[in-house]
Every structure is written in C-alpha cells, then in structure tokens.
C-alpha cells in the first residue's frame, strides 16, 4: 500500500505553477504537460514537455523542470508535480495532475531518494516519496 501524505499550501502553489506554465505555452501536438519542481531552498522551476515527431525523443516536463533548476544552480529537490492540459477535442475544462512515467520516476529518484511527488491517488491529490513509486530501483551503487 502506498504511503501518502496530505498536501500543504505550498504544494497547491506548486501545482498552480505547473498549470501556469502549460496554460501559457500549450500547443496541440507540441506541449501538453507542464511540470514544476520546488527545491529545498524554496525556489520553484517550471517547464513544459517537448513533444517530438519520433516519440522516443520526446522530453518529459519533469525532466525539463529538473534540467532548468540544475541549469540555474539549484540542485537539491523537495517536491515535483506534472499536470496535463486538455486537448481541444476533449470535454475537459482544466488541467489535472498526472503521475510521472516510469522513466521520470527513475530520473527523479536519481536526483534524490527523498523527493516528494504529487499524484492523484484514490480520487484525491496527495504526495508520496518517489521511492514509493519505484520499488526495487535500478542503481549502479554497489
């Protein structure tokens, strides 16, 4: 069973930052996921995913947000979230929180085993440790 924690006000602010970045930059077929990461220093970095015609080279929003943070010199992470923007043909009015894909779970945990991830679980928004989402993580540690 997943060990989850309730969201704090700062977590809802993080979700809003992910929503803002994708609402501003949404492009059908190019960008539909926004992500935001909060560092242990309290800074927030947000980014959109970058879609490619060849799906294998698409870069997820979580990876883009991590990269943006690192590029700005902030390397210690606390919490990350991703949200999806509805497509024009969907009968959905607002963004919603999505769980990270398997590759993002690996990437997030590579940058900190104590990072929290905001997800929707059993109908409510919660946060959990990334390792809860990635049991028996692959590692090169001996």
C-alpha positions as CSV (number, residue, x, y, z in Angstrom):
1,X,0.0,0.0,0.0
2,X,1.3,3.4,-1.0
3,X,2.3,5.7,2.0
4,X,0.9,9.1,1.2
5,X,0.9,12.5,2.9
6,X,-1.7,15.3,2.6
7,X,-0.8,18.3,0.6
8,X,0.3,21.6,2.2
9,X,-0.5,25.1,0.9
10,X,3.0,25.2,-0.7
11,X,2.1,22.1,-2.7
12,X,-1.0,23.7,-4.1
13,X,1.2,26.6,-5.1
14,X,3.5,24.2,-6.9
15,X,0.5,22.7,-8.8
16,X,-0.5,26.3,-9.8
17,X,3.0,27.0,-11.2
18,X,2.8,23.8,-13.3
19,X,-0.7,24.9,-14.5
20,X,0.5,28.4,-15.3
21,X,3.4,27.2,-17.4
22,X,1.3,24.8,-19.6
23,X,-1.6,27.2,-19.9
24,X,0.8,29.9,-21.2
25,X,2.7,27.5,-23.5
26,X,0.1,24.9,-24.6
27,X,0.4,23.9,-28.2
28,X,-1.6,21.0,-29.6
29,X,0.8,18.3,-30.7
30,X,3.8,20.0,-29.1
31,X,3.3,20.8,-25.4
32,X,0.5,19.5,-23.2
33,X,2.3,18.6,-19.9
34,X,3.6,21.2,-17.5
35,X,5.7,20.4,-14.5
36,X,7.1,22.3,-11.6
37,X,9.7,21.4,-9.0
38,X,10.4,23.0,-5.7
39,X,14.0,22.9,-4.4
40,X,15.0,22.6,-0.8
41,X,15.8,26.3,-0.8
42,X,12.2,27.0,-1.7
43,X,12.7,28.0,-5.3
44,X,10.3,26.8,-8.0
45,X,11.2,26.0,-11.5
46,X,8.6,25.1,-14.1
47,X,8.7,23.8,-17.7
48,X,6.7,22.1,-20.4
49,X,7.4,18.8,-22.0
50,X,8.8,18.9,-25.5
51,X,7.0,16.6,-28.0
52,X,8.8,15.1,-30.9
53,X,7.6,13.5,-34.1
54,X,9.6,10.5,-33.1
55,X,8.1,9.7,-29.7
56,X,11.3,8.2,-28.3
57,X,13.0,11.6,-28.3
58,X,10.2,13.4,-26.5
59,X,11.4,15.0,-23.3
60,X,9.0,15.0,-20.3
61,X,8.1,18.1,-18.4
62,X,9.6,16.7,-15.2
63,X,13.0,16.3,-16.9
64,X,12.8,19.8,-18.4
65,X,12.0,21.3,-14.9
66,X,14.8,19.4,-13.3
67,X,17.2,20.5,-16.0
68,X,16.1,24.1,-15.7
69,X,16.6,24.1,-12.0
70,X,20.1,22.5,-12.3
71,X,21.0,25.0,-15.1
72,X,20.2,27.8,-12.6
73,X,22.4,26.2,-10.0
74,X,19.7,24.8,-7.7
75,X,20.5,21.0,-7.3
76,X,18.6,19.9,-4.2
77,X,14.9,19.0,-4.7
78,X,11.9,18.7,-2.4
79,X,8.7,18.2,-4.4
80,X,7.7,17.8,-8.1
81,X,4.4,17.7,-9.9
82,X,3.2,17.4,-13.5
83,X,-0.2,18.4,-14.9
84,X,-1.9,17.7,-18.2
85,X,-3.6,20.3,-20.3
86,X,-6.8,19.3,-22.1
87,X,-6.7,19.0,-25.8
88,X,-9.3,21.0,-27.9
89,X,-11.3,17.8,-28.7
90,X,-11.6,16.8,-25.0
91,X,-14.6,17.8,-23.0
92,X,-12.4,18.9,-20.0
93,X,-12.1,22.5,-18.8
94,X,-9.0,22.5,-16.7
95,X,-5.6,20.9,-16.1
96,X,-5.2,17.8,-13.9
97,X,-2.3,16.2,-12.0
98,X,-0.7,13.2,-13.7
99,X,1.7,10.7,-12.3
100,X,5.2,10.6,-13.7
101,X,6.0,8.0,-16.3
102,X,8.5,5.2,-15.5
103,X,11.4,7.0,-17.0
104,X,10.7,10.1,-15.0
105,X,10.4,8.1,-11.8
106,X,13.9,6.8,-12.5
107,X,15.2,10.3,-13.3
108,X,13.6,11.9,-10.3
109,X,14.9,9.3,-7.9
110,X,18.4,9.6,-9.5
111,X,18.4,13.2,-8.2
112,X,17.1,12.4,-4.7
113,X,15.6,9.5,-3.0
114,X,13.8,11.9,-0.6
115,X,11.9,13.9,-3.3
116,X,8.2,14.0,-2.9
117,X,5.9,13.5,-5.9
118,X,2.4,14.9,-6.1
119,X,-0.1,12.5,-7.6
120,X,-3.8,11.7,-7.7
121,X,-4.4,8.6,-5.6
122,X,-7.8,7.1,-4.8
123,X,-9.5,10.2,-6.0
124,X,-7.5,12.8,-4.1
125,X,-4.3,14.8,-4.5
126,X,-1.5,13.5,-2.2
127,X,2.2,13.4,-2.2
128,X,4.5,10.5,-1.6
129,X,8.2,9.7,-1.7
130,X,9.4,9.0,-5.2
131,X,10.8,5.6,-4.0
132,X,7.2,4.6,-3.2
133,X,6.5,4.8,-6.9
134,X,9.7,2.9,-7.9
135,X,10.2,-0.2,-5.7
136,X,13.5,-2.1,-6.3
137,X,15.0,0.9,-8.2
138,X,17.8,0.1,-10.6
139,X,21.1,1.5,-9.3
140,X,24.8,1.3,-10.0
141,X,25.5,1.5,-6.3
142,X,27.4,-1.5,-5.0
